[in-house]
């Protein structure tokens, strides 16, 4: 089985589906509520696990009912949770999500316990980094924890993926530790300083991030698919056409799938096609983790 280690957040998500997203100061009613689990790290871990990988997660939850529920649900998925720390200083991370009938969303997050993860807790899981074939990190936990994780992964010979979301306020200055950087178009523009409206903006942003040290930059482009530049070559991979219901966790699905494909030693064009299919399927169901597909579902689409 592919071995994937994820370092990131774990949240509880409250999703309200509406006919349309509200304007500032406006209330849109007659929505429906879904309460589910989310957080970029946990989503990526669940995505990889449902695709057939052996998965471990390093994260932090609150010492509260939500945190216990998150830990139990991850363990039930078959994910290793020995690296999921607990803090009494903060509540488990919580996300408030609005989704319209076309699948577009607005998200607000109270990170809570995710910000309580420490470098010492990451370093204490050295055996997980030695075990992993691919390590995935994202930026809902402290940036110093992300850097520590990437350094430990590099030391252990694992392939590293950094999903730079949300884009941190401080600069990401160790892109040399990143084998695959996976921003969306807006994140690529903010990280690189290349405006998205520029001619070939996504390509130019990717090239700028490669010049700053990232090995390969993969820019996810939603329904258009993804493009990649850098050591992995220059590729474009279209996304399958689906009827989108909720785009929440599509990026996490992509990253979890990319990790599995790379651990399976797939060629990058094939890995991108696989990840695009998983992300597309995640858009066809409501919620974050409830939307993440199984390997059989992906095979059916492909």
BELKA-V57127 format. One record per backbone hydrogen bond with DSSP energy under -0.5 kcal/mol. NH is the residue of the N-H (numbers start at 1). CO is the residue of the C=O. Records with the same first field share a line. If there is no record, write none. Layout:
NH->CO ; CO
This chain:
4->2 ; 54
5->134
6->56
7->136
8->6 ; 58
11->38
12->93
13->36
14->95
15->13 ; 34
16->97
17->15 ; 32
18->16 ; 99
26->23
28->26
29->27
32->17
34->15
36->13 ; 34
38->11
42->9
43->39
44->40
45->41
46->42
47->43
48->44
49->45
50->46
51->47
52->49
53->48
54->2
55->53
56->4
57->80
58->6
59->57 ; 83
61->85
63->87
64->62
68->64
69->65
70->66
71->67
72->68
73->69
74->70
75->71
76->72
77->73
78->74 ; 75
79->74
80->55
83->57
84->81
85->59 ; 83
87->61
93->10
94->110
95->12
96->108
97->14 ; 95
98->106
99->16
100->104
101->19
103->100
106->98
108->96
110->94
111->109
113->91
114->111
115->112
116->113
117->114
122->118
123->119
124->120
125->122
126->123
128->125
129->125
130->126
131->127
132->128
133->3
134->3
135->159
136->5
137->161
138->7
139->163 ; 165
141->138
142->114
145->142
146->142
147->143
148->144
149->145
150->146
151->147
152->148
153->149
154->150
155->151
156->152
157->153 ; 154
158->153
159->133
161->135
162->180
163->137 ; 161
164->162
165->163
173->171
177->174
178->175
179->160 ; 177
180->160
181->216
182->162
185->220
188->184
189->185
190->186
191->187
192->188
193->189
195->193
198->195
201->198
204->200
205->201
206->202
207->203
208->204
209->205
210->206
211->207
212->208
213->210
214->209
215->178
216->179
217->229
218->181 ; 216
219->217 ; 227
220->183 ; 218
221->225
224->221
225->222
226->237
227->219
228->235
229->217
231->215
233->230
235->228 ; 233
237->226
244->242
245->283
246->283
247->103
250->247
253->249
254->250
255->251
256->252
257->253
258->254
259->255
260->256
261->257
262->258
263->259
264->260
265->262
266->261
271->267
272->268
273->269
274->270
275->271
276->272
277->273
278->274
279->275
280->276
281->277
282->278
283->279 ; 280
284->281
285->282
289->37
291->288
292->289
295->50
298->294
299->295
300->296
301->297
302->298
